[in-house]
Amino acid sequence: MEAIKKQATRLREQVAKQQQAVLKHLGHFSNEGIIVDEAELQCYQHLQNLYNSTRAAKHFQKNIVRGAEGFVSISSKQMEILRKLADECCKYGAENQSENNYVARTVLQFGASHNLMENEKEIFLGVLNDQVSKPLRALITGAPLEDARHLTHRYDKLRQEVEAQAAEAMRRRSKTRDSEISAESFMKLQAAEARLTELKSTMMALGREAAAAMSSVENQQQEITAQRLFSMVDAERCYHQHVLTILDKLHAEMILEEQLNESALQSATTQRDVIFPPEPKNNTSNGSENHMHPNHKDAHKDALYIAKVIHPFDAQAEGELSLFIDDFVVVRQANEGLAWLTLSLRFDYSTAFTI
């Protein structure tokens, strides 16, 4: 009996030494489970941060894709409406062209300019689709992210196994503290601790692999997201710059057409007033038109006329005036029905209309 007791004591001491060695290597235990060493804890926390970061980036990328695709869809419908309006304007302007119809010319310019602007928008929407939505969607559903998340899930599952195995090892160890341990119990304790060591080693290796994969995915997400946002901003900036250039040109053309139309109207009014001067007011009650001008034919004897030069003339003799096409001249009838006397030429509207 004494020999058996001595052998049991030696076994108990041996187990205690092994327990201390295992605890020193793995960490220490509590009633709540395993508390692993500092390196494993840092790996676990780092993986959690990476997982949260990549998940938030994935959701943000989904929002970008959803917003870009929605914008493309709505803008495409708007483009159909605006292109139809532009085509109608071009059709009206082309079918109603005339020398005096400045509205038709303005409408034609309006339609052509809006067609150009819709072309620019189509380019912008193409950039959003090809350089923003598609790359981000490919990144969201890509293999690197799924593989990294799969490694993280495996690590979490293995960590739970380590905690369960640590609890089993601690339960078996607690049975050897206050009672004599049998050889079978000792073997089971050694097996449990060996299994715990193996799981712990596998968990650490898998944790490092998962952390490296998640870090790579995080860097890729940050880089590609920033690049796609820059592409979107650059495309929108170019679109607005080109549209502004088109609008500035259209605005200048419309102002010019309006000024030309006002000048033409003013010229026509002046010519009508010169050729047909207003009748003098009749201050008598009997309605006689000859009270102030008894000779009606003499009233128009010295009438002035504005004429536009349609054939050039090169002065050769003294007293002759050189005329160029589109010059305006003021003439007075010298001999009724026979000759005309040129009074002025090559003057602007402001001087001509005050004569």
C-alpha positions as CSV (number, residue, x, y, z in Angstrom):
1,M,0.0,0.0,0.0
2,E,2.8,2.4,0.9
3,A,4.4,1.8,-2.5
4,I,1.1,2.6,-4.2
5,K,0.7,5.8,-2.2
6,K,4.2,6.9,-3.1
7,Q,3.6,6.2,-6.8
8,A,0.3,8.2,-6.7
9,T,2.1,11.1,-5.0
10,R,4.8,11.1,-7.7
11,L,2.1,11.1,-10.4
12,R,0.3,14.0,-8.8
13,E,3.4,16.1,-8.6
14,Q,4.2,15.2,-12.2
15,V,0.7,16.3,-13.3
16,A,1.0,19.5,-11.4
17,K,4.3,20.3,-13.1
18,Q,2.7,19.6,-16.5
19,Q,-0.3,21.8,-15.6
20,Q,2.0,24.7,-14.7
21,A,3.9,24.2,-18.0
22,V,0.7,24.2,-20.0
23,L,-0.7,27.2,-18.2
24,K,2.5,29.1,-18.6
25,H,2.4,28.3,-22.4
26,L,-1.3,28.9,-23.0
27,G,-2.2,31.5,-20.4
28,H,-4.4,31.0,-17.5
29,F,-8.0,29.8,-17.0
30,S,-11.1,31.0,-15.2
31,N,-14.6,29.8,-14.6
32,E,-15.7,31.7,-17.7
33,G,-13.4,29.8,-20.1
34,I,-10.1,30.5,-21.7
35,I,-8.2,33.7,-21.5
36,V,-5.5,33.3,-24.1
37,D,-2.2,35.1,-24.3
38,E,-1.7,38.6,-25.5
39,A,-0.6,37.8,-29.1
40,E,-3.8,35.8,-29.7
41,L,-5.9,38.4,-28.1
42,Q,-4.4,41.1,-30.3
43,C,-4.9,39.0,-33.4
44,Y,-8.6,38.4,-32.5
45,Q,-9.2,42.1,-31.9
46,H,-7.4,43.0,-35.1
47,L,-9.6,40.6,-37.1
48,Q,-12.7,42.0,-35.5
49,N,-11.7,45.6,-36.5
50,L,-10.9,44.4,-40.1
51,Y,-14.1,42.6,-40.4
52,N,-16.1,45.6,-39.3
53,S,-14.1,47.9,-41.5
54,T,-14.5,45.8,-44.6
55,R,-18.2,45.3,-43.9
56,A,-18.8,49.0,-43.6
57,A,-16.8,49.6,-46.8
58,K,-18.9,47.0,-48.6
59,H,-22.1,48.6,-47.5
60,F,-20.8,52.1,-48.6
61,Q,-19.8,50.7,-52.0
62,K,-23.3,49.2,-52.4
63,N,-24.8,52.7,-51.6
64,I,-22.5,54.2,-54.3
65,V,-23.5,51.6,-56.9
66,R,-27.2,52.0,-56.0
67,G,-27.0,55.8,-56.2
68,A,-25.1,55.8,-59.5
69,E,-27.4,53.3,-61.2
70,G,-30.4,55.2,-60.0
71,F,-29.0,58.5,-61.4
72,V,-28.2,56.8,-64.7
73,S,-31.7,55.4,-64.9
74,I,-33.5,58.7,-64.2
75,S,-31.1,60.7,-66.4
76,S,-31.7,58.4,-69.3
77,K,-35.4,59.1,-69.1
78,Q,-34.7,62.8,-68.9
79,M,-32.5,62.5,-71.9
80,E,-35.3,61.0,-74.0
81,I,-37.6,63.9,-73.2
82,L,-34.9,66.5,-73.9
83,R,-33.8,64.9,-77.1
84,K,-37.4,64.8,-78.3
85,L,-37.7,68.6,-77.5
86,A,-34.4,69.3,-79.3
87,D,-35.4,67.4,-82.3
88,E,-38.7,69.2,-82.5
89,C,-36.9,72.5,-82.2
90,C,-34.5,71.6,-85.0
91,K,-37.4,70.4,-87.2
92,Y,-39.3,73.7,-86.7
93,G,-36.2,75.8,-87.3
94,A,-35.3,74.0,-90.5
95,E,-38.8,74.1,-91.9
96,N,-39.4,77.8,-91.2
97,Q,-36.2,79.4,-92.4
98,S,-36.5,82.8,-93.9
99,E,-34.7,86.1,-94.0
100,N,-37.0,87.7,-91.5
101,N,-37.8,84.7,-89.2
102,Y,-35.3,85.2,-86.5
103,V,-37.3,82.9,-84.2
104,A,-36.7,80.0,-86.5
105,R,-33.0,80.6,-86.4
106,T,-33.0,80.9,-82.7
107,V,-35.0,77.7,-82.2
108,L,-32.7,75.8,-84.5
109,Q,-29.7,77.0,-82.5
110,F,-31.5,76.0,-79.3
111,G,-32.2,72.5,-80.6
112,A,-28.7,71.9,-81.9
113,S,-27.2,73.1,-78.6
114,H,-29.4,70.8,-76.5
115,N,-28.5,67.8,-78.7
116,L,-24.9,68.6,-78.0
117,M,-25.6,68.8,-74.2
118,E,-27.4,65.5,-74.3
119,N,-24.4,63.9,-76.0
120,E,-22.2,65.2,-73.2
121,K,-24.6,63.8,-70.6
122,E,-24.6,60.4,-72.4
123,I,-20.8,60.4,-72.1
124,F,-21.0,61.2,-68.4
125,L,-23.6,58.5,-67.7
126,G,-21.3,56.0,-69.6
127,V,-18.4,56.9,-67.3
128,L,-20.7,56.4,-64.2
129,N,-21.7,52.9,-65.5
130,D,-18.4,51.7,-66.8
131,Q,-15.9,53.3,-64.4
132,V,-17.9,53.5,-61.2
133,S,-20.7,51.0,-60.9
134,K,-19.2,48.0,-62.6
135,P,-15.8,48.0,-60.8
136,L,-17.4,48.6,-57.4
137,R,-20.0,45.8,-58.0
138,A,-17.2,43.4,-59.0
139,L,-15.3,44.3,-55.8
140,I,-18.4,43.7,-53.7
141,T,-19.1,40.3,-55.1
142,G,-15.4,39.4,-55.7
143,A,-13.6,36.3,-54.5
144,P,-11.0,38.1,-52.3
145,L,-13.6,39.5,-50.0
146,E,-15.5,36.3,-49.8
147,D,-12.4,34.2,-49.2
148,A,-11.2,36.6,-46.4
149,R,-14.6,36.5,-44.7
150,H,-14.6,32.7,-45.0
151,L,-11.2,32.5,-43.3
152,T,-12.5,34.8,-40.5
153,H,-15.5,32.6,-40.0
154,R,-13.3,29.5,-39.8
155,Y,-11.1,31.3,-37.2
156,D,-14.1,32.2,-35.1
157,K,-15.3,28.6,-35.2
158,L,-11.9,27.3,-34.3
159,R,-11.6,29.7,-31.5
160,Q,-14.9,28.4,-30.0
161,E,-13.4,24.9,-30.2
162,V,-10.3,26.1,-28.4
163,E,-12.5,27.5,-25.6
164,A,-14.5,24.3,-25.4
165,Q,-11.3,22.2,-25.3
166,A,-9.8,24.5,-22.6
167,A,-12.9,24.0,-20.5
168,E,-12.6,20.3,-20.9
169,A,-8.9,20.3,-19.9
170,M,-9.6,22.5,-16.9
171,R,-12.4,20.2,-15.8
172,R,-10.1,17.1,-15.9
173,R,-7.4,19.0,-14.2
174,S,-9.6,20.0,-11.3
175,K,-10.4,16.4,-10.6
176,T,-6.7,15.8,-9.9
177,R,-6.2,18.5,-7.3
178,D,-8.0,17.1,-4.3
179,S,-8.1,13.4,-5.1
180,E,-5.8,10.7,-6.2
181,I,-5.5,10.5,-10.0
182,S,-5.6,7.2,-11.8
183,A,-3.5,6.4,-14.8
184,E,-6.5,6.5,-17.1
185,S,-7.4,10.0,-15.8
186,F,-3.9,11.1,-16.3
187,M,-3.8,9.9,-19.8
188,K,-7.1,11.6,-20.6
189,L,-5.8,14.9,-19.1
190,Q,-2.6,14.6,-21.2
191,A,-4.7,14.0,-24.3
192,A,-7.0,16.9,-23.6
193,E,-4.0,19.3,-23.1
194,A,-2.3,18.0,-26.2
195,R,-5.5,18.6,-28.2
196,L,-5.7,22.1,-26.7
197,T,-2.2,22.8,-27.7
198,E,-2.8,21.6,-31.2
199,L,-6.0,23.6,-31.6
200,K,-4.3,26.7,-30.2
201,S,-1.5,26.4,-32.7
202,T,-3.9,25.9,-35.6
203,M,-6.0,28.9,-34.4
204,M,-3.0,31.2,-34.3
205,A,-1.9,30.2,-37.8
206,L,-5.4,30.6,-39.2
207,G,-5.8,34.0,-37.4
208,R,-2.6,35.3,-39.0
209,E,-3.8,34.1,-42.4
210,A,-7.2,35.6,-42.0
211,A,-5.8,38.9,-40.8
212,A,-3.5,39.1,-43.8
213,A,-6.3,38.4,-46.2
214,M,-8.7,40.9,-44.5
215,S,-5.9,43.6,-44.5
216,S,-5.4,43.0,-48.2
217,V,-9.1,43.3,-48.9
218,E,-9.4,46.5,-46.8
219,N,-6.5,48.2,-48.7
220,Q,-8.1,47.2,-52.0
221,Q,-11.5,48.5,-50.9
222,Q,-10.1,51.8,-49.8
223,E,-7.9,52.3,-52.9
224,I,-10.6,51.3,-55.5
225,T,-13.4,53.3,-53.7
226,A,-11.2,56.4,-53.7
227,Q,-10.3,55.9,-57.4
228,R,-13.9,55.4,-58.4
229,L,-15.1,58.5,-56.5
230,F,-12.4,60.6,-58.2
231,S,-13.4,59.2,-61.6
232,M,-17.0,60.2,-60.9
233,V,-16.1,63.7,-59.8
234,D,-13.8,64.2,-62.7
235,A,-16.4,63.0,-65.2
236,E,-19.1,65.3,-63.7
237,R,-16.7,68.2,-63.7
238,C,-15.9,67.7,-67.4
239,Y,-19.6,67.3,-68.2
240,H,-20.5,70.6,-66.5
241,Q,-17.6,72.4,-68.2
242,H,-18.6,71.3,-71.6
243,V,-22.3,72.1,-71.0
244,L,-21.3,75.5,-69.8
245,T,-19.3,76.2,-72.9
246,I,-22.3,75.1,-75.1
247,L,-24.7,77.3,-73.1
248,D,-22.4,80.3,-73.3
249,K,-22.2,79.9,-77.1
250,L,-26.0,79.5,-77.4
251,H,-26.6,82.5,-75.1
252,A,-24.3,84.7,-77.3
253,E,-26.0,83.5,-80.5
254,M,-29.5,84.2,-79.1
255,I,-28.4,87.7,-78.0
256,L,-27.0,88.4,-81.5
257,E,-30.1,87.2,-83.2
258,E,-32.2,89.4,-81.0
259,Q,-30.1,92.4,-81.7
260,L,-30.2,91.8,-85.5
261,N,-33.9,91.4,-85.3
262,E,-34.4,94.7,-83.4
263,S,-32.1,96.4,-85.9
264,A,-34.1,95.0,-88.8
265,L,-37.4,96.1,-87.3
266,Q,-36.0,99.6,-86.6
267,S,-34.7,99.9,-90.1
268,A,-38.1,98.8,-91.6
269,T,-39.9,101.3,-89.4
270,T,-37.6,104.2,-90.4
271,Q,-37.9,103.4,-94.1
272,R,-41.7,103.4,-93.9
273,D,-41.7,106.7,-92.1
274,V,-39.4,108.3,-94.7
275,I,-41.2,107.0,-97.7
276,F,-44.6,107.7,-96.2
277,P,-44.3,110.6,-93.8
278,P,-47.2,111.0,-91.4
279,E,-50.0,113.2,-92.6
280,P,-50.1,116.7,-91.0
281,K,-52.8,117.2,-88.4
282,N,-55.9,118.9,-89.6
283,N,-56.8,121.7,-87.2
284,T,-60.0,122.7,-89.0
285,S,-63.4,121.2,-88.4
286,N,-64.4,120.7,-92.0
287,G,-61.8,117.9,-92.5
288,S,-60.1,119.7,-95.5
289,E,-56.7,118.1,-96.2
290,N,-55.5,121.1,-98.2
291,H,-55.7,123.7,-95.5
292,M,-52.0,123.6,-94.7
293,H,-50.8,122.0,-97.9
294,P,-53.0,123.0,-100.7
295,N,-50.7,121.3,-103.2
296,H,-50.6,117.7,-102.1
297,K,-48.1,116.8,-104.9
298,D,-45.7,119.3,-103.5
299,A,-45.9,117.8,-100.0
300,H,-43.9,114.8,-101.2
301,K,-41.7,116.7,-103.6
302,D,-38.7,116.7,-101.3
303,A,-39.2,113.3,-99.7
304,L,-36.1,111.5,-98.5
305,Y,-35.6,107.7,-99.1
306,I,-33.3,105.1,-97.5
307,A,-31.9,102.7,-100.0
308,K,-29.7,99.6,-99.6
309,V,-26.9,99.0,-102.1
310,I,-27.2,95.7,-103.9
311,H,-24.6,96.5,-106.7
312,P,-21.3,98.1,-106.0
313,F,-20.2,101.2,-107.7
314,D,-16.6,102.6,-108.0
315,A,-16.5,106.4,-108.2
316,Q,-14.5,107.6,-111.2
317,A,-15.3,111.2,-111.5
318,E,-15.4,114.1,-109.2
319,G,-18.7,114.3,-107.3
320,E,-19.4,110.5,-107.6
321,L,-19.5,108.3,-104.5
322,S,-18.2,104.8,-104.2
323,L,-20.8,102.3,-103.1
324,F,-20.4,98.9,-101.6
325,I,-22.9,96.1,-101.2
326,D,-25.1,96.3,-98.1
327,D,-24.3,100.1,-97.7
328,F,-27.2,102.2,-96.8
329,V,-27.7,105.6,-98.5
330,V,-30.2,108.5,-98.1
331,V,-31.4,109.8,-101.4
332,R,-33.7,112.6,-102.5
333,Q,-35.7,112.8,-105.7
334,A,-34.2,115.6,-107.8
335,N,-36.4,115.5,-110.8
336,E,-39.7,113.7,-110.4
337,G,-39.4,110.2,-111.8
338,L,-36.1,110.9,-113.6
339,A,-33.1,111.2,-111.2
340,W,-32.1,110.7,-107.6
341,L,-29.6,112.7,-105.6
342,T,-27.5,110.7,-103.1
343,L,-27.2,112.7,-99.8
344,S,-25.3,110.2,-97.6
345,L,-23.8,106.7,-97.6
346,R,-22.1,104.1,-95.5
347,F,-23.6,105.2,-92.2
348,D,-24.7,103.2,-89.2
349,Y,-28.2,102.8,-88.0
350,S,-28.0,105.4,-85.3
351,T,-27.1,108.2,-87.7
352,A,-29.4,107.1,-90.4
353,F,-32.5,106.9,-88.3
354,T,-32.0,110.4,-86.9
355,I,-32.0,112.1,-90.4
